[in-house]
């Protein structure tokens, strides 16, 4: 019938501990900062860290910070494969 909406499909369920990580540039009166954000896909638990530069070293430090801050086991980390996450910091 016309006007009928298609059935909504449900999102795939994921166990707690699947994190998405991204970086946002933040403009301040003093200059530019970078905000690392990690959000659990299921629980929406979020971890953030504001840093002066976004490079491999600060990305690695954010991952370590996130592992300490999250009160449960992280099993998957999804990034946009930006250069900050592409290789180890050394």
Helices and strands as residue ranges (DSSP letters): E 18-28, E 31-40, E 46-51, H 56-69, E 76-78, H 83-86
